[in-house]
């Protein structure tokens, strides 16, 4: 095994140029320790050596790995470097989100919250499992207890032989007392029989009952899947992987069994519908849903994959090139999806309505980065029916971006009056790309507008740093005040250049191609994803009059690469990621999560990448100090995120024309 990164061949280069995510194997990181060689990570394309030392145990969450190195203590790998958390050696550890729980024997049970340790109890658990903010610990003769993030409560004085957790459910095998379920408030017995092994996924429990065979609990009743007795089981969604020894490795897909291999793995772990099997002398292999690629001929001592706090679930399909999702604050619960070709569709009660809300196809030029790009509803839409769009058109040979106002129909709230257009702003575009497109009303009631630098490459026209160009900017205008002379809108008096020194509409500048910005409803702060040139993607915290560096800098780095630059007065991004296997291709800005369904990421800025399959959370762990965590990997092409009136999030899949829910792991 070599530490040099070897990609999947010439195909990867072509796919990268086409901005398509290469599928060489799973995008999920795999950590494996190999006797005599050390600890390595697999990023989906190549192995990288992390250390020559061998951990005694390890657990991972998102992009963070925790390794117990015995006498050397407990260490954390954050994706780029190691840091020691404690010189002590835990007997066992479990992780949930950014929280690590370590059982240090005589020192008791401790919690690492990402910055410091706190002791939860001086007692020593026999076993423990974590789910969300809950920790379940079996303290032997002291019984089974739950830590809810602030205090302990005893669930039962009995001592389980085995426990597994899924969402708010805890399943406990209490030996001769049978198998029981804790639903968050009370216990119920599922069976008086004693399983040899159990695995849970969502509301489904799989139990291996020895000579009684393998059974599935669907939340209300038991179904026998086979009379055979598996040696090992692993569950994901509705799927179950079963190692039946001499019968080989099999997959239950929710309806029937299929054999994956005639060989029996020594160990197996599952993540994101991908199974990793250690087949001893045959090496480490990956089942990606249709084939077995070999990851290495070496035989790992320990294999672990990260856990993730969120999942994607299907919501509504049937869109044609969707690029955005917006809502009016009118109490209707409707979601409005922007289609690049010129239509706006409505999701109402989780159903796609057949008739578009607006169709401006005859007005626009679409394709590539052109088309209907943005939508914003007036804060008082329920009363005045006003909304605004951002689209591209061509007049003669000149491509233009147009910001226009429309009104919803007086008689039908699900239809717009296409004849009501009033053009507010028209900006000539020198090239066909980098058009930006986002529109949003801020908490101040003003309309914010994003434009890219005008396109081509390298900002050859210098628009990003020019205060006399609309391009490469976020603008701020007043659509309710008395029009400023010669304009179809007013200039807010506190705009940074309202009194001169630059175009009065400019709010922030030095941007390359801001693709999706949003306001945090709790704090009013403005977050923007800014698409990079060749090497780095960035997320910016936009402030009044801020210069965000393009084309002097790309991310945190002087541009062009290898040059030196004067960074005085420039505002660096709050995070960046590279164009590599752990990063991606083009940032897709998201939202600060303020919903109730995913408590583990409240206050985190959720964003992603167009095609790499990475979805991250960004947390301000200290003032001005941001921590980026990988929350999920997938195989979708992401064009946007959306947020409903309750703060829950959605992902817009450009590739399949779908909108998906972002939810907590069940």
N, C-alpha and C positions, 0 to 999 in steps of 0.2 A: 504494500500500500504506500502510495507516494503522497507527499503533502502538496505537490504541484497541482493546481486546478486544471482539470482536463474537461473541456466542454463536450457537448453531445455530437460534435461533428459540424460539417459545413452547413447543415440545415439550420443550426442555431444562428449563424451569421445572417442568413437570408431572412429568417423570422424576425430577428432584431431590427433589421432595416425596414421591414414591413410593419413594425410596431405590434407584432403578434407575440403573445407569450409562448415561449418554447415549452413543449411538454415532453421532457426527457424522462422524467419520473415525477414523483410528488414534489410539490413546492415546500412541503413541511420539512423543517430541519430535523435531522436524526443525529443523535449523539451516541457514539459507540466507543467503548474502551477495548483495546486489543492487547492481550498479554505480551509484554516485551516491547510494545510499540507506543503505548500511551493512549490518550483520549483524542478522538477525532470527531468532526462534524461533517455531515453530508447536507448540502444545501439544495439538492435536487439536480445538480450537474457535476459536482466534484467533491472530493474529500479534502478537508483542511485539518492539519494537526493543531490542536489547542494546547496540549501539554504532553510531555513524556511521562508524567506521573499517572498512576492508576488510581481512580477513585474507588472507595469501598462501596459507595452507593451514590445515586444522583437522581434528581428530579428537575423538570423543566416546565416553565410557563411562558408562553409567548416567545420573546427573543432572549430570555434569561435562563441560564443553567446554573443549578446549585450542585456542587460536588463535595462530598465528604471524603477528604483525603487522609483519614486516620490521624496519625500523630501530627500531621501538618495542619489539621483543623478543617473548617468549613469555608469554602470559597464560592464566589459568584462570578460567572462569565456573562458579561452584558452584551456580547456580540462582537466585541473588539478587544477587551482586556479583562484580566482577572483582578479581583479584589478580595481580600480576606474578610469574612464576616465575623469570625471568632476562631481563636486557637483551639477551642474545645471540639470534641468529637461526638456528634449526635448518634444515638442508638438507632433512631429512625427519623424520617422527616416526610412531610407532605406539603404540597403547595396549592394555592388557589389564587389566581390572579397575581397580584404583586405581593401577596402575603405568604410567608414561609413559616411553617410550624416545625419546631425541632424538639424532639424528646432527648434530653441530655442526661438521662438516667438519674443519678443522685442529685443532679443540679435542677431537676424538674423539667417542666414543659414551658418552652419559650416561643415568642412570636417575633418574626422580623417583618416590619411593615414597609421596607424599602429604604429606610434611613436609620433605624435604631431597633434594639432588642427590648422586649418587655416580658417579664415572667407572668405566665398565665396561672400557674400553680406549681407548688413544690413537689406535687405528686408525679408519679411516673406511670404513664399509660402503657397498657399491654399492646394496644393497637389504636389507630386513629385514621379517620378519613375526613376530607374537607370537600365542601360544596358551596360555592358562592362565598358568603360571609360566615358560613356555619362551619364549625369544627366539631366532629363527634369523636369522643375519646372513651375507650373502654379501660376503666381503672381497676379491673379485676374484682376483688371483694367489695370495692367501693361502688361498683355498678357502672352503668353507661351514662355519660354526661354530654351536654351540648354547650359549646361556647358560641354565643350569638354575636360576638364582636365587642361586647362590653361586660358580660357577666356569664356565670355558669348556672345551668339548671340540670337537675338529675332527671333523666328520661325513664330510668328503671333501675332498681337495685340489682337486677339480674345481670349476669356476665355472659355476653354473646361469644360464640366461638368464631364468628366472622361477621363483618359488617361491610356494606357497600352503600354509597349515596348517589342519588341522581336528582338534581334540582332540590326541591323541598322534601323529597322522600328519602327515608333511611330504611334499609332492609337489614334485619338482624337474624342470624341463625343462632338460636338459643339451645342447640343440642336436643335433649329429650323434650324440651318445651316447644320445639317446632320452629317454623319460620314466621317472623312477624314483620309488619310494616308500620313505620312511624310517618304519619302524613303531615307533621308539623304541629299537631295538637293532641293526637291520641294514637294508641296502638291498636292494630287489628291483626288477628292471626290469619295467615294465608294458607298454611297447611300444618298439620301436626308432624309431618315427615321432616327429616333432617337432611338437607342437601350437603353433598361433598364439596360443592363449589357453586358460587352465584356470580352473575354479572348483570348490571343494570344499564339501560339506556332510555332516557325519557321516562315514560310511564310503564315501560316494559321491563320485566325481570326474567332472566333465564336461570334455571336451576338444574344442576346435575345431581340427580338423586340416586347415583350408583346403579344398582341392579334394576331400579325402577325406570331408568332411562333419563333423557333430557326433556325438560318441560319449559313452557313459556307462560308467564303470568301477564295478561294484557291490561291489567287494572281492575278486572272484575272476575275473571275465571282462568283456569288452567287449561292448556292444550299440550298434549304430548307431541314433541317434534321427532323423536326417534327413541327406540328401545335401547340403542347403543349408549355406552358410557364414555364420554370424552375425557381425555387426560387434562385438557386445558380449554378454556373458552374466553373469547373477547367479543364485546358487543359494540355496535355503532349504529345509531338510528334503529331501523327495523332489521338490520343485518346482524348475524351472529357467525363468528368464526369458531369452528370446533376442531381440535386436534384429537383424532380418534386412534392414535398410536399406529398399529399395523394397517389400519384402514385408511390412513392418510389424513390430510387436511381438507375440511369441507366448509362450504359457505351456505348458510341459510339466508335467503334473500327476502324473507317475509312470507313466502309462499311455498318454496320447495328447496331441496338440497342440491348442490352441485359440487363435484370434487375439484378442488383447486390444485392439489398435488397428491401423489401417492406416497410422498415422504412425510415424515413427522418432524416438525420443528422442535428444537430443544427449548426455544422460547419464542414468544411473539408479542408484539405490541401493535396497537391500532391508533390511527389519528386521521381525522378528516376522510373517512371511507378508504383509507389506505392501510394495508397490513404489511408489517415488516416481520419477516421470519428468519430466525437464526437456525440454519440447517446443519450446524456442526461443521464437519469436514467439507460440506458442499458450499459453505460460505453464507453470506447475508443476502437475502433476496427481498424484493418488494412486489406486492400484488397491488396493481393500480386500477383494478376493476375489470381488466381484460387480458393482461399478460403479466409474466414474471420477468422483469429485468433484474440482473444480478448487480448488487451494489459493490460487493467485494468478495474475493475468494477466502478472505480471512474469517476466522471464527471469533466473534466478539465475546467478551466476558459479561458485559452489561450493555443493553441497548435501551435507550429511552427516547421518547418523543414529547414535544411540548403539549401541555393542555391549553385550551383557549376558553375565554369566558363567554364568547358569543357564537351564534350560528346564523346562517342565512336560511330562510324558508321561503318557498314560493308564495307569492301574493297575487299578482295579476299579470297576465301575458297578453300578447296580441298587438304590441306597439311596433311601429316602423321607425327605426333609428331614433330611439328616445335619447334625449340629451339633458333633460332637467325635470325636476319635480318641485312645484311650488303650491302654496295654499293661500287662500284668503282667510282673514280672521273674521269670518262671518258666522261661525257656529254651525256651519253645514256639515263639517267633517269631510268635505270633498278634497280630493287630491287632483291637481292639474299637471299633466305630463306633457312636456314640450317635445314634439317630433321635429327633427332637423328639416324635413321637407316643407314645413310651413303650417302644420296643424297643432292644435292644443286639444288633448283628450282629457276626459274627466273619469276619474275613479270615484264611484259613489257606492257606499255599502259593499266595498270589496269587489265591485263589478265594473268593468269597463263599459261605459255608455257607448252606443253605436254611432251617435252623431257627434262630430267634433264641436267643441266649444267655439273654436275659431279656426278658419281656414284662410290663410293669406298666401297660399301657394302661388297664385298669379303675380304677387307683388315681389317675390324674392328670388334670389339665386342661391341654390343650395348645392352641397357636395363638398367633401373634405371638411374644412373648418368653416365653411360658409353655410348659411341657412338661417332658420329661426333659432336664435341662441339664448334668449333670455326672456323672463316674464316676472313681473312684480305687480301685486295687487295693492291698491291704495289702502292705507291703514283704515280708512273709513269706507271701504268698498261696499259694505252691507247697506250703506245709505246712499252713496254717490255712484256706485257701479263702475268706477274708473279703474282701469288697469293699463299696464305699460309693457311694451315688448321691444326687443332688440333684434334686428334682423339685417341681413345683407341683401343688397340689390345691385344691379348694374344699369347705369345710365350711359348709353353709348358704349365706350370702352372703359369707363370709370367704375370701379367697384366702390360701393359706399356702405357704411354702417348707418342704420337709421334707428333712432329712438322715437317711438310713436306711442300716443295715447289712444285707447279705445274705450268703449263703454259696453257693459253687458246689456242684453235686451231688457226692456221694461217689462215684457210679458212672460219671458222664459229665462230664469236664472242660469240655465244650462246652455244658453246660446249667447254669443256676442253679436253686437251690431257691427258687421264688417264695414259698413258705410260711415262709421263714426270716427275714422282715423284722423288724428291731428298729429302732424310731425313736429317733434320738439327740437331734434338735433340731427344733423346729417354730417357725417365725417368721411372724407375721402380716404380710401385704403390703397396704399401703393402696391400691395401684393395680395395674394389670395389667402394667406394664412395669418395666424396671430391676430385674430379679430376679437379676442376676449369674448364678451357677451353677457356677463352676469349683470342683473339688475336686482336691487333690494332696497327696501325702505329701512332706514335706521331707526333706532328708538327716539331720535330727534324729529322724526316725521319727514326727513329729507330723502330724496332719491339718490342712491349711489349707483354708479355706472362704471364697469370695467372695460378698458380697451387694451389689447395687446400692442406691441411696438410697431405694428404695420407689416411684419412678416419678412419673407426671404430668410436670411440668417445673419446672426452677429449684430443685429440692429445697425445695418449699414448706413441708415439715414440719421442715426443719432437721436431717435425720438424719445427713448427712455429718459435721457438726461435733459431734454429740451423742455423748458417751461412755456414754450410758445407752440406746443403741439399737444393735441388731445391724446395721441397714441402713447402707449406705455404708461398709462395712468389709471387711477381711480378718481372719478369725478363725483361731485356732490352738488345737486341742484334742488331748488324749491319749486315744486309743481303747483303750489297753492297760492303763493304770493303774487303781487303785482309784477308783471313781466318787466325784466330789465330791458333797457333800450336795445332794439334790434334782435331780441331773443324771445322765444316762446316759453320762457320760464324765468324765475327770479334767481338771483345769486344770494345765497345765505351770507349775512353780514360778517360772520366769523370764519368764512373760508380763508385759508392761509394767504391767498393772493387776491382777495376781494378788493384790496386797495392798490394793487399793482405788483409788479415784479414777476408776473406770470399770468397765464390765463386764469380768470377768476373762478372757473369751474373746478380747477384742480384741487383735489384733497390730498393725494399722495402720488408719488412718481418714482421713476427708476424701476419699473416692472417690465417683465418680458412678455408674458402672456398669462395674466391671472385667470385661471379657469376654476371658477366657483369660489365665491367668498360668502361669509355668513356672519351674522351678529349673534353673540351669546346672549340669550334672553335674560339671563340672570345678572350679567355684569355690563352688558352693552358693548363689550370689546369686539373688534372686527378682525376676523381671521381670514386669510387668503392663501390658497395654494397657487404658487407661481411656477409655471412650467419652465424647465431649464433648457439650455442650448444643447450641450453635448455630454456633460458629465454629472450634473447635480440638479436635483429637484429641491424645492424649498417651500416651507410654510412661513408666512409673515404675519406678525401682529401689527395691523395697519394703524398708524396714528396720524394725526393732523400734520400736514406739511412734511411728512416723512419721505426721505430719499432712500429707496431700498436697493440701490446699487447698480442695477443693470444699465449699461453694459460695461461698467467698470469692474463689476464682480459677478460671478455666478455662484449663488449660495454664499458660503464663507470664503470663497477663493477668488483671487485676482483673475481677471479675464483679459485677454486669452490666457489659457493655461501656461504656466511657466513665467508669466510676466510679473512685474511688481506694480503696485498701485497705491494711491493715497486713499485710505479708507476714512479719513476725517469727515465727519458729518453723515456717514452712511450708516443705515440701520441694518444689522445682520439678521438673518432669519432666526426664528425660535427653534427650528430644526431643519435639517437637510438630509437627503439620502442620495446615494450614488447610483449611477447606471450600471448596476451589477446584479448578481443573482439574489443578493439579500435586499436589494432596493427595487429598481424598476425602470420605467421608461418615461412616464409623464404623470405628474402629481394631479390628483383629483381632490380638490378641496371639499371639506365636509362641514360638520356641525359640532358644537359642544353639546354633549348629551345631557339633557335635563329631564329625561323621562323617568318612569317608575319601574319598568320591566327588567332593566339591567342594572341593578344597584351597584355592581362592582365597577362600573365605568362612569358613574355620575360625575360631571365636571370635567371629563376627559374630552379633548377635541378628537373626534373620530374622522379619519380621512383615509385615502387609499391611493392606488396607482392604476393607471389605465389598463395595463396588460400583464403585470408581473404576478397578479394573484395575491398581493399583500394588502391587508387592511390593518391600520395601526390606530393606537390611542396615544394621545399626547397629553401628559399631565404636568402641571406646574407644581413640582414637589417643594420648591422654595421660591420666593419672589424672584422672577426672572430666570429661574432654573427649570428647564423642561426635560422631561424623561419620555422618550418614545418607546412604546412597547408594541410588539407584533401581537395583534388580537386574533387574527384569522388568516388562513390561506385558502384560496379558491381558484377556479379556472375560468372566471368570467372576464368580460371586457367592460370595465366600469366607465361610464360617462359622467355620472353625478351621484350625489346623495340627496335625500329629501328628509324633511322633518315635519311631522304633523303638529296639530295644535296642542297635543298632550306631551310633546317633546320626544316622541318615539321616532326612530330613524328607519329609513328605507334606502336601498341600493338600486340604482338604475343600471340595468345590464344592456349596454349598447349592442352587444353581439347577438343576443337572442330575443331582443325586444321585450324585456320583462322588467317588472318591478318586484323586488324581494324585500321581505321583512328582515330587520336586524334584531335578533332576540337573544336573551340569555340562554346559555346551554341548559337544556331541560334536565 
